[in-house]
Amino acid sequence: MTNDFAPTVAEAAAWLASQPKPIPHVIPALKERFGLTGLQACQAIALARQAPTPKTVGAP
């Protein structure tokens, strides 16, 4: 997951991608947990959606 975002955004994205279930009210949760702005929380969500998951790793 390479990006030009702040390290905290990448950390938040990695955490979010590792969650087994969707997080309710994810933007406020990311803002509180990682000290992100609203924009950074949205960037973290976008990065998390691009992260490989066990279902997509090795898929054609």
N, CA and C of each residue as an Amber inpcrd file, in Angstrom:
protein
   180
   0.8500000  -1.1650000   0.0000000   0.0000000   0.0000000   0.0000000
   0.9020000   1.2360000   0.0000000   1.2960000   1.7060000  -1.1640000
   2.1170000   2.9070000  -1.2380000   1.2170000   4.1020000  -1.4840000
   1.5930000   5.2380000  -0.8840000   0.7650000   6.4220000  -1.0210000
   1.5720000   7.6440000  -0.6630000   0.9760000   8.8040000  -0.8810000
   1.5890000  10.0770000  -0.5270000   0.8820000  10.7000000   0.6740000
   0.1950000   9.8920000   1.4460000  -0.5500000  10.3860000   2.5900000
   0.3240000  10.3800000   3.8380000  -0.1460000  11.0710000   4.8560000
   0.5600000  11.1010000   6.1380000   0.6540000   9.6810000   6.6980000
   1.7290000   9.3890000   7.4260000   1.8660000   8.0420000   8.0020000
   0.6740000   7.6330000   8.8640000   0.0690000   8.5820000   9.5430000
  -1.0900000   8.2590000  10.3750000  -2.2660000   7.8040000   9.5210000
  -2.4120000   8.3740000   8.3310000  -3.4830000   7.9570000   7.4200000
  -3.2470000   6.5150000   6.9930000  -2.0040000   6.1880000   6.6570000
  -1.6770000   4.8170000   6.2640000  -1.8850000   3.8490000   7.4300000
  -1.5290000   4.2800000   8.6290000  -1.7310000   3.4470000   9.8200000
  -3.2210000   3.2040000  10.0540000  -4.0140000   4.2450000   9.9150000
  -5.4600000   4.1170000  10.0870000  -6.0490000   3.1990000   9.0190000
  -5.5610000   3.3200000   7.7950000  -6.0480000   2.4680000   6.7070000
  -5.7200000   1.0050000   6.9770000  -4.5030000   0.7460000   7.4390000
  -4.1130000  -0.6320000   7.7450000  -4.9820000  -1.2030000   8.8650000
  -5.2320000  -0.3860000   9.8830000  -6.0830000  -0.8350000  10.9870000
  -7.4920000  -1.1290000  10.4790000  -8.0270000  -0.2200000   9.6830000
  -9.3860000  -0.3840000   9.1760000  -9.4990000  -1.6220000   8.2880000
  -8.5070000  -1.8390000   7.4320000  -8.5320000  -3.0010000   6.5400000
  -8.4530000  -4.3100000   7.3250000  -7.8650000  -4.2760000   8.5040000
  -7.7100000  -5.4990000   9.2970000  -8.9440000  -5.8380000  10.1330000
  -9.9170000  -4.9430000  10.1690000 -11.1110000  -5.1810000  10.9780000
 -12.0010000  -6.2170000  10.2970000 -12.4550000  -7.2250000  11.0420000
 -13.2560000  -8.2880000  10.4300000 -14.6740000  -7.8610000  10.0480000
 -15.1810000  -6.8140000  10.7030000 -16.5420000  -6.3440000  10.4210000
 -16.5070000  -4.8400000  10.1820000 -17.4830000  -4.3210000   9.4390000
 -17.5520000  -2.8680000   9.2360000 -17.6590000  -2.1270000  10.5740000
 -17.0410000  -0.9620000  10.6310000 -17.0540000  -0.1330000  11.8300000
 -18.1980000   0.8760000  11.6970000 -19.1500000   0.8750000  12.6390000
 -20.2110000   1.8820000  12.5660000 -19.6430000   3.2780000  12.8090000
 -20.1570000   4.2460000  12.0960000 -19.7120000   5.6400000  12.2370000
 -18.1910000   5.7190000  12.1000000 -17.6950000   5.1870000  10.9960000
 -16.2520000   4.9980000  10.8320000 -15.4770000   6.3170000  10.8050000
 -16.0180000   7.3590000  10.2100000 -15.2650000   8.6230000  10.1410000
 -15.0260000   9.1940000  11.5370000 -16.0580000   9.3400000  12.3710000
 -15.7720000   9.8160000  13.7280000 -14.8400000   8.8700000  14.4990000
 -14.9750000   7.5680000  14.2650000 -14.1170000   6.6030000  14.9560000
 -12.6520000   6.7970000  14.5710000 -12.3870000   6.9940000  13.2830000
 -11.0090000   7.2120000  12.8320000 -10.4660000   8.5420000  13.3410000
 -11.3070000   9.5560000  13.3400000 -10.8770000  10.8640000  13.8400000
 -10.4830000  10.7720000  15.3070000 -11.2770000  10.0780000  16.0860000
 -10.9990000   9.9660000  17.5210000  -9.7990000   9.0570000  17.7920000
  -9.7640000   7.9060000  17.1320000  -8.7130000   6.9130000  17.4110000
  -7.3380000   7.3580000  16.9240000  -7.2840000   8.0280000  15.7600000
  -5.9980000   8.3740000  15.1550000  -5.7320000   9.8730000  15.0940000
  -6.6730000  10.6900000  15.5450000  -6.4780000  12.1360000  15.5100000
  -6.4800000  12.7100000  14.1040000  -7.2640000  12.1040000  13.2130000
  -7.3130000  12.5360000  11.8190000  -8.3260000  13.6560000  11.6260000
  -8.1570000  14.3810000  10.5330000  -9.1860000  15.3150000  10.0890000
 -10.2400000  14.5030000   9.3300000 -11.3430000  15.1350000   8.9880000
 -12.3630000  14.4530000   8.1980000 -11.8200000  13.9880000   6.8520000
 -11.0440000  14.8500000   6.1980000 -10.4520000  14.4900000   4.9060000
  -9.5020000  13.3080000   5.0560000  -8.6670000  13.3350000   6.0780000
  -7.7270000  12.2360000   6.2930000  -8.4610000  10.9320000   6.5940000
  -9.5560000  11.0030000   7.3320000 -10.3450000   9.8060000   7.6100000
 -10.8930000   9.2200000   6.3060000 -11.3510000  10.0800000   5.4170000
 -11.8490000   9.6230000   4.1110000 -10.7230000   9.0110000   3.2820000
  -9.5410000   9.6020000   3.3430000  -8.3850000   9.0500000   2.6350000
  -8.0310000   7.6720000   3.1940000  -8.0920000   7.5220000   4.5020000
  -7.8020000   6.2300000   5.1230000  -8.8100000   5.1740000   4.6760000
 -10.0680000   5.5600000   4.5770000 -11.0950000   4.6260000   4.1140000
 -10.8040000   4.1990000   2.6770000 -10.4610000   5.1560000   1.8290000
 -10.1430000   4.8350000   0.4350000  -8.9470000   3.8920000   0.3530000
  -7.9140000   4.1540000   1.1420000  -6.7470000   3.2720000   1.1470000
  -7.1100000   1.8790000   1.6560000  -7.9130000   1.8170000   2.6890000
  -8.3040000   0.5230000   3.2540000  -9.0720000  -0.3060000   2.2360000
  -9.8630000   0.3420000   1.4180000 -10.6390000  -0.3830000   0.3980000
  -9.7510000  -0.9390000  -0.6970000  -8.5600000  -0.3530000  -0.8860000
  -7.6150000  -0.8210000  -1.8980000  -6.7070000  -1.9240000  -1.3700000
  -6.6730000  -2.1010000  -0.0570000  -5.7720000  -3.0740000   0.5610000
  -6.1800000  -4.4880000   0.1720000  -5.1960000  -5.3460000  -0.0750000
  -5.5300000  -6.7390000  -0.3720000  -6.1800000  -7.4050000   0.8380000
  -7.1450000  -8.2340000   0.5750000  -7.8130000  -8.9890000   1.6310000
  -7.5200000 -10.4660000   1.4130000  -7.7530000 -11.3040000   2.4000000
  -7.5010000 -12.7350000   2.2040000  -8.2410000 -13.3080000   0.9990000
  -9.4100000 -12.7340000   0.6520000 -10.1720000 -13.2230000  -0.4990000
  -9.5400000 -12.8020000  -1.8200000  -8.8010000 -11.6680000  -1.8320000
  -8.2560000 -11.1740000  -3.0950000  -6.7860000 -11.5070000  -3.2860000
  -6.0950000 -11.9030000  -2.2440000  -4.6790000 -12.2370000  -2.3790000
  -4.5640000 -13.4850000  -3.2370000  -3.8040000 -13.3810000  -4.3110000
  -3.5990000 -14.5010000  -5.2090000  -4.7240000 -14.7260000  -6.2000000
  -5.7570000 -13.9010000  -6.1710000  -6.8630000 -14.0460000  -7.1270000
  -6.4300000 -13.5280000  -8.4890000  -6.8870000 -14.1670000  -9.5710000
  -6.4980000 -13.7060000 -10.9240000  -7.0830000 -12.3720000 -11.2870000
